[in-house]
Amino acid sequence: MRISSLQYKAFDGVSPCRNVTSQVCICTRRTHLTDPYYRQPMTAAGKQQVSRAETPRRGKRSGRPGIRDVAAAAGVSITTVSDALNGKGRLPDITRHHVREVAEQLGYRPSAAARTLRTGKSGLIGLTVTTYGDEPFTFTEFAYFAEMARAATSAALDRGYALVILPATSRLSPVDVWSNVALDGTVVVDPADHDPVVAELVRQGLPVVSDGRPDGTLPVTAWVDNDHEAAVLGILDHLADSGARRIGLLTGTTTDTYTRLSTTAYLDWCRR
């Protein structure tokens, strides 16, 4: 705005703003269609209206509807709204449908933080690959692990959970990474022997499911694995039947349980 386009008005002893001194200079752009507000006569009632309009109320609620709004609009109690939206309680179908319809019309969405405090559940499941997961998502370079993460994410969503992929750098300091995330359970892919991540998760009281047969010292809740011994023996028999006589076995690191199981099966087959 250029100075030449402004008109200056000075006031002695009167200030239109309580936060400035009485000797002020106000710059306004004046045309034949507008007039500075301070030239208009203002009554006490008018001042009060301007004050209320310009000063936001402290602690005013946001425009996001809450459960109380849904209860008031539906003409039911807050408990009824909670039961209807969460599929709990013994409510008539018509009441449950009515409450959900009102909530949808208002755009109501339950607060995840409030639900966690009320139920003690976050709806989050952690997943990590401790063997190749020193950096986040490094394991996705391996097709098996990438497919595992995809399948786990899909299965979690189907059951109303979200999957949180966490790095395995917590092996150096498990508390730093895992204890700061509210989880309902965890999936650990191919845990190493005496894995500190698993130990920390168990210490926190979290259910731990191992994708891969864990070492006998790991107190996991459950584990899922392939029958590696049967797979190796079947492949070796097929190769031998096909005329192969010098069959080798290429494996990964010896810290992997499936490597040890496959190696044991291979050596047993060779001794036959």
Secondary structure, DSSP 8 states (H G I E B T S, - for coil): --GGG-EEEEESS--SSTTS-SSEEEEE---SS---GGGS---HHHHHHHHHHHS--TT---SS--HHHHHHHHTS-HHHHHHHHHT-SS--HHHHHHHHHHHHHHT----HHHHHHHHS---EEEEEETTT-SSTTGGGGSHHHHHHHHHHHHHHHHTT-EEEE--GGGGT-HHHHHTTS--SEEEEES--TT-HHHHHHHHTT--EEEES---TT---SEEE---HHHHHHHHHHHHHHTT--S-------TTSHHHHHHHHHHHHHHH-
